[in-house]
Amino acid sequence: MPKPSVAELRPVVHPPGVKDRRSGEHWGGRLYMREISLRVDRHLVNTRITPNHVTYVMTAAAALAAPALLVPGIAGAVLGVVMVQLYLLLDCVDGELARWKKQYSLAGVYLDRVAAYVCDAAVLLGFGLRAADLWGEGRIDWLWAFLGTLAALGAILIKAETDLVGVARHQGGLPPVKESASEPRSSGMALARRAAGALKFHRLILGIEASLLVLVAAVLDAVRDDLFFSRLCVAVLAGIAVLQSLLHLVSVLASSRLK
């Protein structure tokens, strides 16, 4: 069976709205990865590979970001970025493959969400261990490993706070939450949310953005010949994760999502 062309794939795997989803599409997907994934799709759609197979590999790539970042120097940071970009690519491919083959499953949705948790946690945990200087000649400074773990837990908690809204509504016999229900009911909370959305500092604790920050810090560390910038970034990310997890919890409780 001949491979479909990109032009044949596009209207099926990129239906209207896919790239415009408010919370379901990363800027990297919109900017470049969806075009790359189309080229990968055409080699997979006529095989026995299922969307869930792709999701398994995607999850493994996300998890491998942590040990990749333990490689010292810029090489480890580059390897970490490669693992995360592979995760992003496969995150596009699994959904596109599902649309082409019409193979949808709740297991696929669940696994996709697990992979997102793993990606964020792996990068932040790996960053903390990297800043602790595991392979250095001096004493390992576990403070940075702790802060990286704290950042990872905060990033996971934020995702859990969002996902648990659906769990709470289901257990309460309510329908899925509507997009408009996420808006805060008070004007003060709405203003704070708009300010946070404009600054976008919370995105730094997402795996894709954090991996790029690791690379920038690694380059700056190489110039200084120490780990100053990596440790500074880990401390900042831990602070953002703790603050954002608290603010997000307040935002959920102040909205109509649990009503």
Secondary structure, DSSP 4 states (H G I P E B T S, - for coil): -PPPPHHHHHHHHS-TTSTT-TTT--HHIIIIIHHHHHHHHHHHTTSS--HHHHHHHHHHHHHTHHHHHTS-HHHHHHHHHHHHHHHHHHHHHHHHHHHHHT---HHHHHHHHHHHHHHHHHHHHHHHHHHTTTTSSS---HHHHHHHHHHHHHHHHHHHHHHHHHHHHHHTTPPPPPGGGGSBSSHHHHHHHHHHHHH-GGGGGSHHHHHHHHHHHHHHHHHHTSSHHHHHHHHHHHHHHHHHHHHHHHHHHHBSTT-
